[in-house]
Amino acid sequence: MADQSMLKFVTVGRDMPRKRSAEDRGRDFREIYAEFAREKAEEQAGRCSQCGVPYCQTHCPLHNNIPDWLRMTAEGRLREAHEISQATNTFPEICGRICPQDRLCEGNCVIEQAGHGTVTIGSIEKYIADTAWSEGWIEPPAPMVERAESVAVVGAGPGGLAAADMLRRAGFQVTVIDRHDRGGGLLTYGIPGFKLEKEVVMRRIGQLEKGGVTFQLNREVGVDVSFAELRASHDFVVIATGVYKSRDLTGPGGGAAGIVNALDYLTASNRRGFGDPVPAFESGELNAADKRVVVVGGGDTAMDCVRTAVRQGARSVKCLYRRDRANMPGSRREVRNAEEEGVGFVWLTAPRGFAADGSGQVAGVMARRMRLGRPDATGRRTPEPVEGSDFVEDADLVIKALGFDPEDLPTLWNEPGLPVTRWGTVEADFRTHETGMDGVYAVGDIVRGASLVVWAIRDGREAVEAIVERANQTAKIAAQ
């Protein structure tokens, strides 16, 4: 008899968890989606077609076994669904919240291509993981056997935390070093709470600590400890620093007060959410309250900034982007959310300078209209200026969200032998993630450039596989 729990996509329509109204969610930094009820999760999971070639799984960087955990959910076997999900994804409750599913798994769902509306994979993944936490199924990493080898992980962002988790499960002694006062990296200080409430991140870090991972916070490599010392005192080192150097805008008036970097702005907001004292927020420097805000950029960071400004009580919020909606790199879902919350998008517009008032405070962005020309190397059409189309977009606060570049680690760490690419990213083998320095591995954005959290998690897991293999080979040779 055919399985009655699946293949319901013809009779059951796609349905997302209830989304709070734009007016309601604009008042706080809580997540905007409610949780699926069990019956609704089972119903939506049952829409999966269980196709022979699951493109959702293929297009997931972690190759999560999505069809199987959807089936387990549809059948009410949530603990099994959790075990399948956790087997390939170190942090499913985080990916379920912040992955751009519309560009990855859901965007490649077979029934979506057939016109029936994609399975709500991300929401179900979040539901499974949140249920696992509430039921106590998620436990600290507990290795079967402790190993003598120690590993230093530099950076407590998603790549570093994924590596730390897998290393502890394999029995290694793990120390995570981070320059900030809390772990999580951009998960903690970059991504706003309306996308990822901070308790979700702190809970995972707490589990790692319970499992034996040591965190050394407020400690910066190259300042408080040298990279050479880390190599000397550990068998392996994993570099997972991310990329934090903000790209800048050139043009006249760039030194005016009120022009800030996206990461500074988001960090101040997130610290405020933790209850930390933030002088730059209290002074108004990094606070959008009652201001005309203009965000320059079209990626997910830009969307985080415009939506944060709404919640801070900005008088108006606009996003300037040099291409059109179809060529925007950020999540389309996030663009829709921003529009619902009152953000205005000024498409095909590029800044060329800034206007300031007599006190040196920014008063506007000098901009020019653009049109799209021939495709560039990435396949996107190149923006070209439209002569005679200059105008000024009024602004009291301008936030630059143009992306991030890597810091110069060989110089900062006094390690000229650390191999880097011409873009400044650390050069590492794309399979093992080992660098040209013996026993040193690198994962995440510091290798890829600014990318997705899910790719950093994949890199961290793959690097640990290589470290385990290397450590086992070394132990075998020593025993001979």
Secondary structure as the mmCIF struct_conf table of DSSP 4:
data_model
#
loop_
_struct_conf.conf_type_id
_struct_conf.id
_struct_conf.beg_label_comp_id
_struct_conf.beg_label_asym_id
_struct_conf.beg_label_seq_id
_struct_conf.end_label_comp_id
_struct_conf.end_label_asym_id
_struct_conf.end_label_seq_id
TURN_TY1_P TURN_TY1_P1 GLN A 4 SER A 5
BEND BEND1 MET A 6 MET A 6
TURN_TY1_P TURN_TY1_P2 PHE A 9 THR A 11
BEND BEND2 VAL A 12 VAL A 12
HELX_LH_PP_P HELX_LH_PP_P1 MET A 16 ARG A 18
STRN STRN1 LYS A 19 LYS A 19
HELX_LH_PP_P HELX_LH_PP_P2 ARG A 20 SER A 21
HELX_RH_AL_P HELX_RH_AL_P1 ALA A 22 ARG A 25
TURN_TY1_P TURN_TY1_P3 GLY A 26 ARG A 27
BEND BEND3 ASP A 28 ASP A 28
BEND BEND4 ARG A 30 ARG A 30
BEND BEND5 ILE A 32 ILE A 32
STRN STRN2 TYR A 33 TYR A 33
HELX_LH_PP_P HELX_LH_PP_P3 ALA A 34 ALA A 37
HELX_RH_AL_P HELX_RH_AL_P2 ARG A 38 ALA A 45
TURN_TY1_P TURN_TY1_P4 GLY A 46 ARG A 47
BEND BEND6 GLY A 52 VAL A 53
HELX_RH_AL_P HELX_RH_AL_P3 TYR A 55 THR A 58
TURN_TY1_P TURN_TY1_P5 HIS A 59 HIS A 59
BEND BEND7 CYS A 60 CYS A 60
TURN_TY1_P TURN_TY1_P6 PRO A 61 LEU A 62
HELX_RH_AL_P HELX_RH_AL_P4 ILE A 66 ALA A 74
TURN_TY1_P TURN_TY1_P7 GLU A 75 GLY A 76
HELX_RH_AL_P HELX_RH_AL_P5 LEU A 78 THR A 88
BEND BEND8 THR A 90 THR A 90
HELX_RH_AL_P HELX_RH_AL_P6 PRO A 92 ILE A 98
BEND BEND9 CYS A 99 CYS A 99
TURN_TY1_P TURN_TY1_P8 GLN A 101 CYS A 105
HELX_RH_3T_P HELX_RH_3T_P1 GLU A 106 ASN A 108
HELX_RH_AL_P HELX_RH_AL_P7 VAL A 110 GLN A 113
TURN_TY1_P TURN_TY1_P9 ALA A 114 GLY A 115
BEND BEND10 HIS A 116 HIS A 116
HELX_RH_AL_P HELX_RH_AL_P8 ILE A 121 GLU A 135
TURN_TY1_P TURN_TY1_P10 GLY A 136 GLY A 136
BEND BEND11 MET A 144 VAL A 145
BEND BEND12 ALA A 148 ALA A 148
STRN STRN3 SER A 150 VAL A 154
BEND BEND13 GLY A 157 GLY A 157
HELX_RH_AL_P HELX_RH_AL_P9 PRO A 158 ARG A 169
TURN_TY1_P TURN_TY1_P11 ALA A 170 GLY A 171
STRN STRN4 GLN A 173 ILE A 177
BEND BEND14 ARG A 179 GLY A 183
TURN_TY1_P TURN_TY1_P12 GLY A 185 GLY A 185
HELX_RH_AL_P HELX_RH_AL_P10 LEU A 186 TYR A 189
TURN_TY1_P TURN_TY1_P13 GLY A 190 GLY A 190
BEND BEND15 ILE A 191 ILE A 191
TURN_TY1_P TURN_TY1_P14 GLY A 193 LYS A 195
BEND BEND16 LEU A 196 LEU A 196
HELX_RH_AL_P HELX_RH_AL_P11 LYS A 198 LYS A 210
TURN_TY1_P TURN_TY1_P15 GLY A 211 GLY A 212
STRN STRN5 THR A 214 GLN A 216
BEND BEND17 ASN A 218 ASN A 218
STRN STRN6 VAL A 221 VAL A 221
TURN_TY1_P TURN_TY1_P16 GLY A 222 ASP A 224
STRN STRN7 VAL A 225 VAL A 225
HELX_RH_AL_P HELX_RH_AL_P12 PHE A 227 SER A 233
BEND BEND18 ASP A 235 ASP A 235
STRN STRN8 PHE A 236 ILE A 239
STRN STRN9 LYS A 245 SER A 246
BEND BEND19 GLY A 251 GLY A 251
TURN_TY1_P TURN_TY1_P17 PRO A 252 GLY A 255
BEND BEND20 ALA A 256 ALA A 256
STRN STRN10 ALA A 257 ALA A 257
TURN_TY1_P TURN_TY1_P18 GLY A 258 GLY A 258
STRN STRN11 ILE A 259 ASN A 261
HELX_RH_AL_P HELX_RH_AL_P13 ALA A 262 PHE A 274
TURN_TY1_P TURN_TY1_P19 GLY A 275 GLY A 275
HELX_RH_AL_P HELX_RH_AL_P14 PRO A 279 GLU A 282
TURN_TY1_P TURN_TY1_P20 SER A 283 LEU A 286
TURN_TY1_P TURN_TY1_P21 ALA A 289 ASP A 290
STRN STRN12 ARG A 292 VAL A 296
BEND BEND21 GLY A 299 GLY A 299
HELX_RH_AL_P HELX_RH_AL_P15 ASP A 300 ARG A 311
TURN_TY1_P TURN_TY1_P22 GLN A 312 GLY A 313
BEND BEND22 ARG A 315 ARG A 315
STRN STRN13 SER A 316 LEU A 320
BEND BEND23 ARG A 322 ARG A 323
HELX_RH_3T_P HELX_RH_3T_P2 ARG A 325 ASN A 327
BEND BEND24 GLY A 330 GLY A 330
HELX_RH_AL_P HELX_RH_AL_P16 ARG A 332 GLU A 340
TURN_TY1_P TURN_TY1_P23 GLU A 341 GLY A 342
STRN STRN14 GLY A 344 VAL A 346
BEND BEND25 LEU A 348 LEU A 348
STRN STRN15 THR A 349 ALA A 356
TURN_TY1_P TURN_TY1_P24 GLY A 358 SER A 359
BEND BEND26 GLY A 360 GLY A 360
STRN STRN16 GLN A 361 GLN A 361
STRN STRN17 VAL A 362 PRO A 375
TURN_TY1_P TURN_TY1_P25 ALA A 377 THR A 378
BEND BEND27 GLY A 379 ARG A 380
STRN STRN18 ARG A 381 ASP A 394
BEND BEND28 ASP A 396 ASP A 396
STRN STRN19 LEU A 397 LYS A 400
STRN STRN20 PHE A 404 ASP A 405
HELX_RH_AL_P HELX_RH_AL_P17 LEU A 409 LEU A 412
TURN_TY1_P TURN_TY1_P26 TRP A 413 ASN A 414
TURN_TY1_P TURN_TY1_P27 PRO A 416 GLY A 417
BEND BEND29 LEU A 418 LEU A 418
STRN STRN21 VAL A 420 VAL A 420
TURN_TY1_P TURN_TY1_P28 ARG A 422 TRP A 423
BEND BEND30 GLY A 424 GLY A 424
HELX_LH_PP_P HELX_LH_PP_P4 THR A 425 THR A 425
STRN STRN22 VAL A 426 VAL A 426
HELX_LH_PP_P HELX_LH_PP_P5 GLU A 427 GLU A 427
TURN_TY1_P TURN_TY1_P29 PHE A 430 THR A 432
STRN STRN23 GLU A 434 GLU A 434
BEND BEND31 GLY A 436 MET A 437
TURN_TY1_P TURN_TY1_P30 ASP A 438 GLY A 439
STRN STRN24 VAL A 440 ALA A 442
TURN_TY1_P TURN_TY1_P31 GLY A 444 GLY A 444
HELX_RH_AL_P HELX_RH_AL_P18 ASP A 445 ARG A 448
BEND BEND32 GLY A 449 ALA A 450
HELX_RH_AL_P HELX_RH_AL_P19 VAL A 453 ALA A 479
#
